[in-house]
Amino acid sequence: MRGMVLFPHMTLNFDAARDVSVKALEAAASENSTVLLAAQKDISTEDPSFDDLYVMGTIAVIKQVMRMPGGVTRVIVRGIKRAEIVECYADKGYLRAGVIEYDDVLGGSALVREAYMKRLRKAYEEYFSQNPKLTADNFMRVMSVYDLGELCDTVAAEVELDVASKQSLLDETDVSKRVEQLIIYIQNQLEVLKIERQIAQKVKERVDRNQREYYLREQLHVIQEELGDGDGVKEETDEYIKKINKLKAPKDTKEKLLKEADRFSKMPASTAESAVIRTYLDTVLDLPWNKSTKEDFDIKKAEQILEEDHYGLEKVKERILEYLAVRRLTEGKSSAILCLAGPPGVGKTSVAKSVARALGRKYVRISLGGIHDESDIRGHRKTYIGAMEGRIMAAMKEAKTKNPLILLDEIDKMGADYKGDPSAALLEVLDYEQNAAFRDHYIEVPFDLSKVLFITTANTLDTVSRPLLDRMEVIKLSGYTSSEKFHIAKDYLVKKAVKNNGLKPSQINIADAAIKRIIDCYTREAGVRKLEQSIGKICRKAAKQLLETNKKSVRITSKNLEDYLGKERYHFDAMNEHDEVGVARGLAWTSVGGETLSVEVSVMPGSGKVELTGKLGDVMKESASAAISYIRANSKALGISETFHKTKDIHIHVPEGAVPKDGPSAGITMATAVVSALTESPVRNDIAMTGEITLRGRVLPIGGLKEKSLAAYRAGITDIIIPEENKPDIDDVPREIRDKLNFIPVSSMDTVLRNALR
Ligand code: ADP
């Protein structure tokens, strides 16, 4: 046999082709049907003699002989027992041998044999579990053998061993030795199997990694092609990569963006995530990385433009020009941010627009009113659904240049809540040191804001956070006087409104008296917004009229004004006709400018109650208490009965006006009215006053002197009492009014009373 060893009890099925073998089989079949099957030592030997064979073989019974086409003889044999060749003959054209038969030698007790049996079975079980070539049939065959020698031979036939090893097992007639030898072989084979598996695993992993990616990507392309969106993604990605490479941005930024583009290329176009990346890349690439406008700053030209766009506002224009000059000399470094503060409609926004025009910068406005979340300024991280860039980056996108003028409108209306303080984020935006690498949460890569000129506006500075305020250079724009409003309307607003409503200047004529009446009777504001709206309304009505009546032009006078604007809305509190007891005129500063307010006091016999009515804020109530305490403490000097607080009831009333009034400036007015009522000496009708009072009778300074003076002047008052410390503010009052009013600075309540009471 070549490359095969037959063990006793085994059935074997093989083809015999060599002449000697076929002859031997035929001879055996014709005699007793038994053959000795012995393996040749070297399988390459073609015509072996006895020396080329192992001496130990197996006697086998021939079960079947079949002649196959091509001269091949197929035989099925079954091994019977071991036999050793002792004599040999080669006389009949085949090999014949005289043999000694061997039975298995079983040593040791039954217990020992059982232990061998168990050990061998276990080894086989392990081998079976590790070798995928063996089937359940093989396993059952082995497990159904109960003779140790037979078991050993059965297992030996199944384990993959070379011929020499198998032969060595056949050579061994002592069963326990044979089992031991077999177990060693099995262990070796297990080891081989293990190493084989490890190698296979390693190779597989390596192949996997390379193949998998390639395979998946190919698959993806096929899917994308099937869906009809594969090619588009590639083109889009290429487009992105081209754009990114062109950006004037730091290397890190470009790398990060290229990474995103790569991610985009690997994603099917129809997924939500791909849409997120697309929006992101579009947004980032839309930012003005490369573009800026040329700044041509000429102070003369700037002055001219500011003058062209605005009437009056001398101080404001002056301050702005100074600011721009400094900015120019320091090349934009270290200059504070401009903050234009003042009531609505005084021209804050339009001044900022003019500045942009003067500098040749793009103008973008961000309204901060109602913002109370940090992410409004700084954006949401793009992992959030519907995430967007913050307002600052949106403004940059809108500006399309790196150096626009950004107006941060209504910075005072910005709030803070648990989601973070937007003013902290804004601080970073405005800080020259930090904003060269401003980081928006959505954009993720830093963006340079250092070339941007920021201007902010506010109605009041009370609600602006302290650190923000410190960064800003505040320019105050207070309200306009009636005559300023008149000029603004005549020279700017009417022209603008006529043009905006598609009229020609020749088609409409608004008389000066009509404009004055609009200012006094249809609007009550510090700025000119309502005035502008009213003029717009007139123009619209006029346009309609022109079309309806075929008239050449329309003229608006103070007489027919009501046809256009309806009934008058406001009447000024004129001064009282006579001096009166218990009525004093104060001056208030409201969000729409100045106003006069009369304080009325009645004194009745009673038990010392003090009643306060009218639209009063907390500060006014405290002013009233302070005034009464002052009077009680000084009753003797004032000539008032010392027991008035027990025998008289006092009622203080502030008639309700159009706007609620509050603020620490009505103390001396209340005290004057109460003293007048108690002493029954009348208060002068041509005097008005403003100032807070302490318990010792000192008069404290107030704010808004300009607006208050305007209100007093409008009401026909000639003298106003102001706190001593406000004397420098008189310079702020427009000359035309300053000249017509008599300011009486006071530092104590006695002086107030001496001047106010007849
Ligand atoms: P604000 O921003 O202070 O609320 P705006 O700038 O919107 O006010 O001004 C309202 C309108 O009044 C604008 O049309 C503006 O051009 C006009 N305006 C305000 N002040 C002046 C002025 N001094 N000269 C000419 N027009 C003015």
Residues whose N, C-alpha, C, O or C-beta is under 5 A from the ligand:
A	BS01	ADP	D309 H310 Y311 L313 P343 P344 G345 V346 G347 K348 T349 S350 I488 Y492 V528 R529
